[in-house]
Amino acid sequence: MAKRVEILTSSGCQRFEQTIKTIQRLIENMRGKVRDIEIRVVDLAANPEAALRYMIMTTPAVVIDGKLAFVGVPKEE
């Protein structure tokens, strides 16, 4: 079963690049455990309903399989 990772961001988000790099490292560590991982970047300016759906007021935020997992840059622990 595929995992779906959404990174919610907005223009000018200063922590976006760090978040992408952290997510990529975490995915590389999971490659043997999860067969298929889909990453999607969601711009909240173009999709404001996503901010309402997950009730976030700040970016970046990370949603995994439809559930809010992190607000801010995720930790690699």
Gaussian input, Z-matrix of N, CA and C with variables (Angstrom, degrees):
# hf/3-21g

backbone

0 1
 N
 C     1     B1
 C     2     B2     1     A1
 N     3     B3     2     A2     1     D1
 C     4     B4     3     A3     2     D2
 C     5     B5     4     A4     3     D3
 N     6     B6     5     A5     4     D4
 C     7     B7     6     A6     5     D5
 C     8     B8     7     A7     6     D6
 N     9     B9     8     A8     7     D7
 C    10    B10     9     A9     8     D8
 C    11    B11    10    A10     9     D9
 N    12    B12    11    A11    10    D10
 C    13    B13    12    A12    11    D11
 C    14    B14    13    A13    12    D12
 N    15    B15    14    A14    13    D13
 C    16    B16    15    A15    14    D14
 C    17    B17    16    A16    15    D15
 N    18    B18    17    A17    16    D16
 C    19    B19    18    A18    17    D17
 C    20    B20    19    A19    18    D18
 N    21    B21    20    A20    19    D19
 C    22    B22    21    A21    20    D20
 C    23    B23    22    A22    21    D21
 N    24    B24    23    A23    22    D22
 C    25    B25    24    A24    23    D23
 C    26    B26    25    A25    24    D24
 N    27    B27    26    A26    25    D25
 C    28    B28    27    A27    26    D26
 C    29    B29    28    A28    27    D27
 N    30    B30    29    A29    28    D28
 C    31    B31    30    A30    29    D29
 C    32    B32    31    A31    30    D30
 N    33    B33    32    A32    31    D31
 C    34    B34    33    A33    32    D32
 C    35    B35    34    A34    33    D33
 N    36    B36    35    A35    34    D34
 C    37    B37    36    A36    35    D35
 C    38    B38    37    A37    36    D36
 N    39    B39    38    A38    37    D37
 C    40    B40    39    A39    38    D38
 C    41    B41    40    A40    39    D39
 N    42    B42    41    A41    40    D40
 C    43    B43    42    A42    41    D41
 C    44    B44    43    A43    42    D42
 N    45    B45    44    A44    43    D43
 C    46    B46    45    A45    44    D44
 C    47    B47    46    A46    45    D45
 N    48    B48    47    A47    46    D46
 C    49    B49    48    A48    47    D47
 C    50    B50    49    A49    48    D48
 N    51    B51    50    A50    49    D49
 C    52    B52    51    A51    50    D50
 C    53    B53    52    A52    51    D51
 N    54    B54    53    A53    52    D52
 C    55    B55    54    A54    53    D53
 C    56    B56    55    A55    54    D54
 N    57    B57    56    A56    55    D55
 C    58    B58    57    A57    56    D56
 C    59    B59    58    A58    57    D57
 N    60    B60    59    A59    58    D58
 C    61    B61    60    A60    59    D59
 C    62    B62    61    A61    60    D60
 N    63    B63    62    A62    61    D61
 C    64    B64    63    A63    62    D62
 C    65    B65    64    A64    63    D63
 N    66    B66    65    A65    64    D64
 C    67    B67    66    A66    65    D65
 C    68    B68    67    A67    66    D66
 N    69    B69    68    A68    67    D67
 C    70    B70    69    A69    68    D68
 C    71    B71    70    A70    69    D69
 N    72    B72    71    A71    70    D70
 C    73    B73    72    A72    71    D71
 C    74    B74    73    A73    72    D72
 N    75    B75    74    A74    73    D73
 C    76    B76    75    A75    74    D74
 C    77    B77    76    A76    75    D75
 N    78    B78    77    A77    76    D76
 C    79    B79    78    A78    77    D77
 C    80    B80    79    A79    78    D78
 N    81    B81    80    A80    79    D79
 C    82    B82    81    A81    80    D80
 C    83    B83    82    A82    81    D81
 N    84    B84    83    A83    82    D82
 C    85    B85    84    A84    83    D83
 C    86    B86    85    A85    84    D84
 N    87    B87    86    A86    85    D85
 C    88    B88    87    A87    86    D86
 C    89    B89    88    A88    87    D87
 N    90    B90    89    A89    88    D88
 C    91    B91    90    A90    89    D89
 C    92    B92    91    A91    90    D90
 N    93    B93    92    A92    91    D91
 C    94    B94    93    A93    92    D92
 C    95    B95    94    A94    93    D93
 N    96    B96    95    A95    94    D94
 C    97    B97    96    A96    95    D95
 C    98    B98    97    A97    96    D96
 N    99    B99    98    A98    97    D97
 C   100   B100    99    A99    98    D98
 C   101   B101   100   A100    99    D99
 N   102   B102   101   A101   100   D100
 C   103   B103   102   A102   101   D101
 C   104   B104   103   A103   102   D102
 N   105   B105   104   A104   103   D103
 C   106   B106   105   A105   104   D104
 C   107   B107   106   A106   105   D105
 N   108   B108   107   A107   106   D106
 C   109   B109   108   A108   107   D107
 C   110   B110   109   A109   108   D108
 N   111   B111   110   A110   109   D109
 C   112   B112   111   A111   110   D110
 C   113   B113   112   A112   111   D111
 N   114   B114   113   A113   112   D112
 C   115   B115   114   A114   113   D113
 C   116   B116   115   A115   114   D114
 N   117   B117   116   A116   115   D115
 C   118   B118   117   A117   116   D116
 C   119   B119   118   A118   117   D117
 N   120   B120   119   A119   118   D118
 C   121   B121   120   A120   119   D119
 C   122   B122   121   A121   120   D120
 N   123   B123   122   A122   121   D121
 C   124   B124   123   A123   122   D122
 C   125   B125   124   A124   123   D123
 N   126   B126   125   A125   124   D124
 C   127   B127   126   A126   125   D125
 C   128   B128   127   A127   126   D126
 N   129   B129   128   A128   127   D127
 C   130   B130   129   A129   128   D128
 C   131   B131   130   A130   129   D129
 N   132   B132   131   A131   130   D130
 C   133   B133   132   A132   131   D131
 C   134   B134   133   A133   132   D132
 N   135   B135   134   A134   133   D133
 C   136   B136   135   A135   134   D134
 C   137   B137   136   A136   135   D135
 N   138   B138   137   A137   136   D136
 C   139   B139   138   A138   137   D137
 C   140   B140   139   A139   138   D138
 N   141   B141   140   A140   139   D139
 C   142   B142   141   A141   140   D140
 C   143   B143   142   A142   141   D141
 N   144   B144   143   A143   142   D142
 C   145   B145   144   A144   143   D143
 C   146   B146   145   A145   144   D144
 N   147   B147   146   A146   145   D145
 C   148   B148   147   A147   146   D146
 C   149   B149   148   A148   147   D147
 N   150   B150   149   A149   148   D148
 C   151   B151   150   A150   149   D149
 C   152   B152   151   A151   150   D150
 N   153   B153   152   A152   151   D151
 C   154   B154   153   A153   152   D152
 C   155   B155   154   A154   153   D153
 N   156   B156   155   A155   154   D154
 C   157   B157   156   A156   155   D155
 C   158   B158   157   A157   156   D156
 N   159   B159   158   A158   157   D157
 C   160   B160   159   A159   158   D158
 C   161   B161   160   A160   159   D159
 N   162   B162   161   A161   160   D160
 C   163   B163   162   A162   161   D161
 C   164   B164   163   A163   162   D162
 N   165   B165   164   A164   163   D163
 C   166   B166   165   A165   164   D164
 C   167   B167   166   A166   165   D165
 N   168   B168   167   A167   166   D166
 C   169   B169   168   A168   167   D167
 C   170   B170   169   A169   168   D168
 N   171   B171   170   A170   169   D169
 C   172   B172   171   A171   170   D170
 C   173   B173   172   A172   171   D171
 N   174   B174   173   A173   172   D172
 C   175   B175   174   A174   173   D173
 C   176   B176   175   A175   174   D174
 N   177   B177   176   A176   175   D175
 C   178   B178   177   A177   176   D176
 C   179   B179   178   A178   177   D177
 N   180   B180   179   A179   178   D178
 C   181   B181   180   A180   179   D179
 C   182   B182   181   A181   180   D180
 N   183   B183   182   A182   181   D181
 C   184   B184   183   A183   182   D182
 C   185   B185   184   A184   183   D183
 N   186   B186   185   A185   184   D184
 C   187   B187   186   A186   185   D185
 C   188   B188   187   A187   186   D186
 N   189   B189   188   A188   187   D187
 C   190   B190   189   A189   188   D188
 C   191   B191   190   A190   189   D189
 N   192   B192   191   A191   190   D190
 C   193   B193   192   A192   191   D191
 C   194   B194   193   A193   192   D192
 N   195   B195   194   A194   193   D193
 C   196   B196   195   A195   194   D194
 C   197   B197   196   A196   195   D195
 N   198   B198   197   A197   196   D196
 C   199   B199   198   A198   197   D197
 C   200   B200   199   A199   198   D198
 N   201   B201   200   A200   199   D199
 C   202   B202   201   A201   200   D200
 C   203   B203   202   A202   201   D201
 N   204   B204   203   A203   202   D202
 C   205   B205   204   A204   203   D203
 C   206   B206   205   A205   204   D204
 N   207   B207   206   A206   205   D205
 C   208   B208   207   A207   206   D206
 C   209   B209   208   A208   207   D207
 N   210   B210   209   A209   208   D208
 C   211   B211   210   A210   209   D209
 C   212   B212   211   A211   210   D210
 N   213   B213   212   A212   211   D211
 C   214   B214   213   A213   212   D212
 C   215   B215   214   A214   213   D213
 N   216   B216   215   A215   214   D214
 C   217   B217   216   A216   215   D215
 C   218   B218   217   A217   216   D216
 N   219   B219   218   A218   217   D217
 C   220   B220   219   A219   218   D218
 C   221   B221   220   A220   219   D219
 N   222   B222   221   A221   220   D220
 C   223   B223   222   A222   221   D221
 C   224   B224   223   A223   222   D222
 N   225   B225   224   A224   223   D223
 C   226   B226   225   A225   224   D224
 C   227   B227   226   A226   225   D225
 N   228   B228   227   A227   226   D226
 C   229   B229   228   A228   227   D227
 C   230   B230   229   A229   228   D228

   B1=1.4512
   B2=1.5324
   B3=1.3045
   B4=1.4599
   B5=1.5206
   B6=1.3080
   B7=1.4592
   B8=1.5171
   B9=1.3149
   B10=1.4608
   B11=1.5235
   B12=1.3236
   B13=1.4576
   B14=1.5191
   B15=1.3236
   B16=1.4646
   B17=1.5231
   B18=1.3251
   B19=1.4550
   B20=1.5187
   B21=1.3321
   B22=1.4594
   B23=1.5221
   B24=1.3131
   B25=1.4547
   B26=1.5186
   B27=1.3083
   B28=1.4637
   B29=1.5195
   B30=1.3102
   B31=1.4681
   B32=1.5185
   B33=1.2965
   B34=1.4532
   B35=1.5226
   B36=1.3227
   B37=1.4676
   B38=1.5264
   B39=1.3108
   B40=1.4615
   B41=1.5227
   B42=1.3161
   B43=1.4639
   B44=1.5376
   B45=1.3283
   B46=1.4574
   B47=1.5282
   B48=1.3232
   B49=1.4694
   B50=1.5287
   B51=1.3172
   B52=1.4649
   B53=1.5320
   B54=1.3217
   B55=1.4622
   B56=1.5244
   B57=1.3200
   B58=1.4649
   B59=1.5310
   B60=1.3188
   B61=1.4642
   B62=1.5304
   B63=1.3209
   B64=1.4646
   B65=1.5217
   B66=1.3292
   B67=1.4686
   B68=1.5245
   B69=1.3173
   B70=1.4642
   B71=1.5249
   B72=1.3399
   B73=1.4676
   B74=1.5268
   B75=1.3248
   B76=1.4633
   B77=1.5282
   B78=1.3238
   B79=1.4722
   B80=1.5208
   B81=1.3116
   B82=1.4656
   B83=1.5296
   B84=1.3163
   B85=1.4634
   B86=1.5277
   B87=1.3376
   B88=1.4620
   B89=1.5228
   B90=1.3072
   B91=1.4636
   B92=1.5293
   B93=1.3122
   B94=1.4564
   B95=1.5204
   B96=1.3217
   B97=1.4599
   B98=1.5258
   B99=1.3250
   B100=1.4667
   B101=1.5177
   B102=1.3222
   B103=1.4689
   B104=1.5190
   B105=1.3124
   B106=1.4612
   B107=1.5206
   B108=1.3224
   B109=1.4612
   B110=1.5203
   B111=1.3091
   B112=1.4681
   B113=1.5240
   B114=1.3235
   B115=1.4651
   B116=1.5186
   B117=1.3093
   B118=1.4597
   B119=1.5182
   B120=1.3194
   B121=1.4582
   B122=1.5175
   B123=1.3252
   B124=1.4612
   B125=1.5212
   B126=1.3264
   B127=1.4647
   B128=1.5255
   B129=1.3176
   B130=1.4637
   B131=1.5253
   B132=1.3253
   B133=1.4653
   B134=1.5286
   B135=1.3338
   B136=1.4630
   B137=1.5265
   B138=1.3253
   B139=1.4703
   B140=1.5242
   B141=1.3290
   B142=1.4758
   B143=1.5249
   B144=1.3222
   B145=1.4640
   B146=1.5287
   B147=1.3276
   B148=1.4712
   B149=1.5227
   B150=1.3295
   B151=1.4695
   B152=1.5235
   B153=1.3206
   B154=1.4624
   B155=1.5251
   B156=1.3154
   B157=1.4636
   B158=1.5233
   B159=1.3406
   B160=1.4605
   B161=1.5304
   B162=1.3258
   B163=1.4618
   B164=1.5300
   B165=1.3332
   B166=1.4601
   B167=1.5200
   B168=1.3178
   B169=1.4567
   B170=1.5266
   B171=1.3195
   B172=1.4573
   B173=1.5307
   B174=1.3190
   B175=1.4575
   B176=1.5164
   B177=1.3106
   B178=1.4532
   B179=1.5287
   B180=1.3102
   B181=1.4605
   B182=1.5164
   B183=1.3223
   B184=1.4622
   B185=1.5213
   B186=1.3273
   B187=1.4599
   B188=1.5192
   B189=1.3303
   B190=1.4642
   B191=1.5154
   B192=1.3192
   B193=1.4695
   B194=1.5304
   B195=1.3363
   B196=1.4567
   B197=1.5179
   B198=1.3391
   B199=1.4693
   B200=1.5172
   B201=1.3297
   B202=1.4561
   B203=1.5246
   B204=1.3330
   B205=1.4629
   B206=1.5239
   B207=1.3366
   B208=1.4562
   B209=1.5143
   B210=1.3130
   B211=1.4649
   B212=1.5048
   B213=1.3137
   B214=1.4589
   B215=1.5186
   B216=1.3060
   B217=1.4569
   B218=1.5243
   B219=1.3363
   B220=1.4654
   B221=1.5246
   B222=1.3029
   B223=1.4722
   B224=1.5206
   B225=1.3018
   B226=1.4648
   B227=1.5173
   B228=1.2798
   B229=1.4771
   B230=1.4957
   A1=109.90
   A2=116.84
   A3=122.05
   A4=111.22
   A5=115.06
   A6=122.25
   A7=106.81
   A8=115.93
   A9=120.37
   A10=108.45
   A11=115.84
   A12=122.64
   A13=107.64
   A14=116.05
   A15=121.31
   A16=108.17
   A17=115.70
   A18=121.11
   A19=106.58
   A20=115.56
   A21=121.50
   A22=108.05
   A23=115.76
   A24=120.20
   A25=110.29
   A26=115.07
   A27=121.23
   A28=107.51
   A29=116.13
   A30=118.82
   A31=109.01
   A32=115.33
   A33=120.27
   A34=114.16
   A35=117.90
   A36=120.79
   A37=108.55
   A38=116.55
   A39=120.67
   A40=112.96
   A41=118.28
   A42=120.71
   A43=112.46
   A44=117.50
   A45=121.07
   A46=112.19
   A47=118.12
   A48=121.47
   A49=110.78
   A50=117.38
   A51=120.62
   A52=110.17
   A53=116.99
   A54=121.20
   A55=110.76
   A56=117.46
   A57=121.73
   A58=110.13
   A59=117.27
   A60=121.05
   A61=111.13
   A62=117.09
   A63=120.76
   A64=110.74
   A65=117.53
   A66=121.44
   A67=110.08
   A68=117.66
   A69=120.77
   A70=111.36
   A71=117.77
   A72=120.94
   A73=110.62
   A74=117.33
   A75=120.52
   A76=110.90
   A77=116.40
   A78=120.56
   A79=110.39
   A80=117.40
   A81=120.13
   A82=110.68
   A83=117.23
   A84=121.40
   A85=112.01
   A86=118.01
   A87=122.32
   A88=113.06
   A89=119.36
   A90=122.53
   A91=113.24
   A92=118.42
   A93=119.66
   A94=113.00
   A95=117.66
   A96=121.99
   A97=113.76
   A98=116.26
   A99=121.82
   A100=107.55
   A101=115.66
   A102=119.75
   A103=113.81
   A104=117.45
   A105=119.97
   A106=109.34
   A107=115.98
   A108=121.33
   A109=107.99
   A110=115.77
   A111=122.09
   A112=108.22
   A113=116.54
   A114=121.64
   A115=108.63
   A116=115.34
   A117=120.77
   A118=108.47
   A119=116.84
   A120=122.31
   A121=107.66
   A122=116.50
   A123=122.22
   A124=108.35
   A125=116.41
   A126=122.34
   A127=107.54
   A128=116.42
   A129=119.99
   A130=113.03
   A131=117.67
   A132=119.19
   A133=109.98
   A134=115.62
   A135=120.50
   A136=112.37
   A137=117.10
   A138=122.67
   A139=110.92
   A140=118.20
   A141=120.03
   A142=113.38
   A143=117.75
   A144=119.77
   A145=111.40
   A146=117.76
   A147=120.57
   A148=110.82
   A149=117.48
   A150=120.72
   A151=110.12
   A152=116.63
   A153=120.46
   A154=111.50
   A155=116.67
   A156=121.60
   A157=111.38
   A158=116.29
   A159=120.32
   A160=112.67
   A161=115.81
   A162=122.69
   A163=112.41
   A164=115.74
   A165=120.05
   A166=110.05
   A167=114.65
   A168=120.81
   A169=111.47
   A170=116.38
   A171=120.40
   A172=109.41
   A173=116.08
   A174=120.86
   A175=108.94
   A176=116.88
   A177=127.96
   A178=111.45
   A179=114.07
   A180=121.50
   A181=107.10
   A182=116.02
   A183=120.99
   A184=108.65
   A185=115.06
   A186=122.79
   A187=107.30
   A188=116.58
   A189=121.31
   A190=108.31
   A191=115.58
   A192=122.39
   A193=112.34
   A194=115.58
   A195=120.59
   A196=115.55
   A197=117.55
   A198=120.84
   A199=109.47
   A200=116.01
   A201=121.02
   A202=108.92
   A203=116.94
   A204=121.53
   A205=112.50
   A206=117.49
   A207=121.89
   A208=109.81
   A209=115.39
   A210=121.93
   A211=104.80
   A212=116.37
   A213=120.85
   A214=108.63
   A215=116.74
   A216=121.93
   A217=108.86
   A218=118.47
   A219=119.36
   A220=112.14
   A221=115.09
   A222=121.44
   A223=108.31
   A224=117.04
   A225=120.74
   A226=112.79
   A227=118.54
   A228=122.07
   A229=112.01
   D1=134.65
   D2=-177.87
   D3=-75.78
   D4=144.74
   D5=171.54
   D6=-97.39
   D7=139.98
   D8=178.65
   D9=-115.71
   D10=121.99
   D11=179.91
   D12=-115.24
   D13=124.16
   D14=176.55
   D15=-115.44
   D16=130.70
   D17=175.65
   D18=-106.98
   D19=113.62
   D20=-178.82
   D21=-91.32
   D22=127.21
   D23=-176.27
   D24=-144.59
   D25=175.68
   D26=175.36
   D27=-141.45
   D28=160.84
   D29=-179.57
   D30=-61.21
   D31=137.87
   D32=179.46
   D33=85.16
   D34=3.69
   D35=178.47
   D36=-64.40
   D37=114.75
   D38=-175.16
   D39=-75.21
   D40=-17.13
   D41=-177.50
   D42=-103.72
   D43=6.34
   D44=-177.47
   D45=-61.37
   D46=-50.26
   D47=-177.46
   D48=-60.93
   D49=-42.08
   D50=178.60
   D51=-63.96
   D52=-38.37
   D53=179.35
   D54=-65.04
   D55=-45.25
   D56=178.70
   D57=-58.85
   D58=-47.02
   D59=-179.08
   D60=-62.52
   D61=-41.70
   D62=179.32
   D63=-64.74
   D64=-44.57
   D65=178.98
   D66=-62.09
   D67=-42.37
   D68=179.24
   D69=-61.73
   D70=-41.41
   D71=177.86
   D72=-65.50
   D73=-42.01
   D74=178.99
   D75=-62.93
   D76=-40.55
   D77=179.19
   D78=-65.19
   D79=-41.85
   D80=178.17
   D81=-59.54
   D82=-38.19
   D83=178.74
   D84=-69.86
   D85=-22.57
   D86=-177.99
   D87=-96.52
   D88=-4.37
   D89=-172.24
   D90=-52.17
   D91=-37.02
   D92=-179.65
   D93=-76.98
   D94=-17.70
   D95=-175.72
   D96=-99.31
   D97=-29.79
   D98=-178.37
   D99=-123.04
   D100=126.58
   D101=-173.91
   D102=-73.71
   D103=-42.91
   D104=-172.40
   D105=-135.72
   D106=123.74
   D107=179.44
   D108=-125.94
   D109=125.98
   D110=178.62
   D111=-107.95
   D112=128.26
   D113=177.27
   D114=-111.16
   D115=133.05
   D116=177.92
   D117=-133.57
   D118=132.92
   D119=175.79
   D120=-97.12
   D121=128.23
   D122=-178.27
   D123=-114.97
   D124=116.84
   D125=176.35
   D126=-84.15
   D127=116.98
   D128=-175.85
   D129=-70.20
   D130=-20.25
   D131=175.52
   D132=-67.74
   D133=-37.41
   D134=179.26
   D135=-85.82
   D136=-21.65
   D137=-177.71
   D138=-132.92
   D139=64.80
   D140=-176.51
   D141=-63.04
   D142=-20.29
   D143=179.05
   D144=-64.71
   D145=-25.68
   D146=177.99
   D147=-66.04
   D148=-39.20
   D149=177.43
   D150=-63.64
   D151=-39.03
   D152=178.17
   D153=-69.44
   D154=-42.28
   D155=-178.43
   D156=-59.11
   D157=-42.86
   D158=-176.87
   D159=-99.23
   D160=1.07
   D161=177.17
   D162=53.77
   D163=50.90
   D164=178.22
   D165=-108.28
   D166=148.47
   D167=-179.82
   D168=-119.94
   D169=-4.40
   D170=-177.53
   D171=-140.69
   D172=155.72
   D173=178.40
   D174=-124.33
   D175=158.38
   D176=1.13
   D177=-79.94
   D178=164.02
   D179=172.56
   D180=-139.01
   D181=150.09
   D182=-177.79
   D183=-122.45
   D184=128.01
   D185=178.59
   D186=-114.14
   D187=129.86
   D188=178.28
   D189=-120.18
   D190=121.37
   D191=-179.02
   D192=50.77
   D193=42.78
   D194=174.86
   D195=81.94
   D196=4.98
   D197=-179.92
   D198=-120.69
   D199=133.21
   D200=178.52
   D201=-63.12
   D202=120.61
   D203=-176.82
   D204=-105.20
   D205=-38.41
   D206=-177.29
   D207=-144.88
   D208=146.18
   D209=165.05
   D210=-120.96
   D211=124.78
   D212=-171.94
   D213=97.31
   D214=-170.01
   D215=-179.62
   D216=-77.34
   D217=125.42
   D218=179.86
   D219=-68.15
   D220=150.21
   D221=175.17
   D222=-85.41
   D223=149.89
   D224=-178.17
   D225=-87.56
   D226=7.61
   D227=-177.93
   D228=-78.21

